[in-house]
Amino acid sequence: MAATLYALEAVEQTVNNWIEAGGEISTVKEGVLGWGLTICHGEGLKTAIITEVPLNEWSSAHTIRVYKKMPKKYQAMLENMKGETA
């Protein structure tokens, strides 16, 4: 099954919805043309993983996966980010 690809506007709407709900947005890896690898999370909220997918040299799209509970892989990434800034 192929992943659904989303345009930049859909990603921005997802991020805005998380911020309005009191969530946090953490950029794990900067994107080239888009959002890179971004984790939307927060207390009492689901977790959304936004991943940039290059289409060609000039454009990219994104996948958005939503989880009820944050997967351990992404939790470890956030903990590593906090450890680097401490």
Secondary structure as the mmCIF struct_conf table of DSSP 4:
data_model
#
loop_
_struct_conf.conf_type_id
_struct_conf.id
_struct_conf.beg_label_comp_id
_struct_conf.beg_label_asym_id
_struct_conf.beg_label_seq_id
_struct_conf.end_label_comp_id
_struct_conf.end_label_asym_id
_struct_conf.end_label_seq_id
HELX_LH_PP_P HELX_LH_PP_P1 ALA A 2 LEU A 5
STRN STRN1 TYR A 6 TYR A 6
HELX_RH_AL_P HELX_RH_AL_P1 LEU A 8 GLU A 20
TURN_TY1_P TURN_TY1_P1 ALA A 21 GLY A 22
STRN STRN2 GLU A 24 LYS A 29
BEND BEND1 VAL A 32 GLY A 34
STRN STRN3 LEU A 37 HIS A 41
TURN_TY1_P TURN_TY1_P2 GLU A 43 GLY A 44
BEND BEND2 LEU A 45 LEU A 45
STRN STRN4 THR A 47 PRO A 54
BEND BEND3 ASN A 56 TRP A 58
STRN STRN5 SER A 60 TYR A 67
BEND BEND4 LYS A 68 LYS A 69
HELX_RH_AL_P HELX_RH_AL_P2 LYS A 72 THR A 85
#
